[in-house]
Amino acid sequence: MGFSPQKYCNPITNRLERLFFAHPDAIALYKEHPDVLLLDCTYKTNRFCMPLLNLCGVTGNKKTIQTALCFLSSEKKEDYEWAMTQFKELLEKHNIPWPLS
């Protein structure tokens, strides 16, 4: 995914509001183990006070793998919906099935 400042920055303040990223190696590993997806948004220690959403998977031998990270402007429903849309696009782009229900 290419970075477009217009897509992630507030046009008035020019402040970064959202950022989703995933390392190619993490994507490849998640592709091998797509059955479980864990979401954790407990990190709030960055200097910009932006919640960090951590998306993790679990391998067959019960190892946790960090799949993607997403900085959000807040913890509102719209922010999580945006993050999940980005994750869904990532899965579709790499032909990865949605996690089991």
N, C-alpha and C positions, 0 to 999 in steps of 0.2 A: 504494500500500500504506500503510495507516495504521500508526502506531507504537503498539504495545502494550507497555508496560514489562514486563508479566508474561511476555510471549513471549520477550523478549530478555535479561532480567535474571535473575541467580541469586537465587532466593527467600530464601536464607539471608544472603548478603552484600549483596544489592541492587546488585551490580556488573554493569555492562553486559558481556555475554558475546559477543554477536553483533549485527551491524547490517548490513543489506543495503539499498542505495539506488541509484536510477538517475534521472537527470534526464529529464523528458519530452522535451526536444529530443534527447537522446542516444538514447532509445528510438526516436523517429521516424527518426533517421538510421540506426540499426541495422536498422530494419525495411526500409529501402531496400537494405541490403547485409548480408543475414544468412548469407552463405555461409561465412564464416570467423570462428572465435572463438578468441581467444588468452587464456590465463590466466597471470597473473604474480603471484607472491606474494613478491617480494624486498624489499618495503618493510617495515622494522621500526624506523622512526625516530620513531614517535609516542610520546608521553610515557606512554602506558598499556601499552606493550610488546605491543600487539595486532597480529598480522600483518594486513596490508592486501592483500586479494586484488583485483587489478585485472582486469576482464573487458573485453577490447577486440575490436573488429571491424576489418575492412580493407575499404576502398571499392574500387570498380572501378579507380580511378586510383592505387591502392597507398598511400592515406593511412590511417594508423591512427586509429581513433576509440575513445574511451573510452566504453564502453557502460554499465557498472555498477561499483560498488565495494562491497566487503564487508569489514568488520572481523570478525575471527575471534578466538576465545579461545585457539586453538592451531592447529597445523598437523596435526592428526590426521585420520584418514579420515572420522570423523563430522562434523567441521567442514566439510570439502570437500563431503561429501554434502549437508549442510544448505544450503550456498551454491548448489550446483547445483540443488537442489530449489526454492530461491527464484528462481533464474534461469529454470528451467523454467516456474514459475507466471507469471513476468513475460511469457515468450514466449506462453504460452497466453492470458493476459489480453488481449494486444495482437494476437493472431492472427499471430504471427511464426513461420515454420518453424524447425525445429531446424537448426543448421549442417550443411553437407555433411560426409559422412564421408570 
